[in-house]
């Protein structure tokens, strides 16, 4: 289906050859385990490592995130309630988010803009 619709998929699916992928993927779930103010130095070091990869020229990176706000419909279907709210806050208001927005070497794109 990805080939038919010319859509990229994550690289860890077996048999996904011939389909566009990002060069790297990072799951930022570790940054949503608690409020931003409570994140420790280990998290900051991981984010610094990710930032170094993001700044590499000609490298595409997927940041895997699950942001959201908790409402009644989310409470019924998801166990990631606080994590989603923490992730939304992190993606909008963290130093890491500011660094990404301000870094001219980083271009935020959609999958539609991913080049082979």
N, C-alpha and C positions, 0 to 999 in steps of 0.2 A: 504494500500500500504506500509506503514511503517513497518508493521508486516511482510508482504510478503518479503520485501527486507532487513529486519532487520536493519532499519534505525531509529535513534532517531528523535523525533519531540519536539517542544516546549510544555510545560506543560499546556498552557492555552487553548488548543483545547479541546472542549467537546468530550467525548468519546475516549480519547487517552490512556485509561488504557491498560496496557500490553505492552506498547511501552516505550523504554528507553527515559529518560529525564535527563537533567542536574539538579542538586539540586537547583540551583539558576540561575536567569537571571538578567542582568543589561543592560539597554539600555543606551549607552554612548552618545546618541544624544545631550545631554546638553553640552558636551565638544566640540561640533562642531558648536556651534552657533556663534562663533566669533574666530578670530585668537588666538592662544595659549597665546600670550603675554597679551591679554586683558581679560583672564579668571579671575574671581574674587575669593575671599576667599570661598564663598559658594560652588563653583565648586571644589575647592581644598579639602574642608571638605567632600564632597560627594565621591571624589576619595579616600580619606583616609579611609572612611567607606568601600568602595568596596575592597580596598587593604586588610583590616582586614579579610574580608570574603575569599578573594583569598588565604590567608595564612593559613586558617583552614585545618588541615589534613583530608584526605578522603572526600573532598567536591568538587564536579564538578560545575563549574560556566561558563555560557555562557555570553560573552560580545557581545552585539548586536551592530554592527557597520555597516556603509555604506560608506566606503572610496572610493575615486575615483579622477580622474583628469578631469577637464572640457575640453571637446573638442566638435566639432560640433555635433557629434552623441548624446552626453549626453545632450547638450542644447536643442535638439529636443524632448527628451523623459522624462526629469526629471526636477522637480522644486527644487531638492536638490543639486544645482550646487555648490555654495560656501560651503555649509555644507560638501559635500563630499570631497572637497579639504582640508578644515580645519580638517576633521577627518583623512585623510591620513597623514597630517602633524603631528597631535596629536599622532597617532599610531606609527609613526616612530621616532619622535624627542622630545617627551615630557618627563618630569621627571617621570610621571606615567609609560610610556612605559619603561624607563630605570629601574625603580624599579621592574617591572614585569620580565624583562630580567635577572636582576641580583639576583633575589630572588630564592634561591635553593629550597624553599618550594613550588614553583609554577612550574608546568609543562604545557607548551603549547602543546595541542594535537588537533587532528582533531576529528570529530564525529566518524570516523572509529575506533579510539582508546578509545572511551568512554566505560567504563565497567559498567556492571549492579550493 
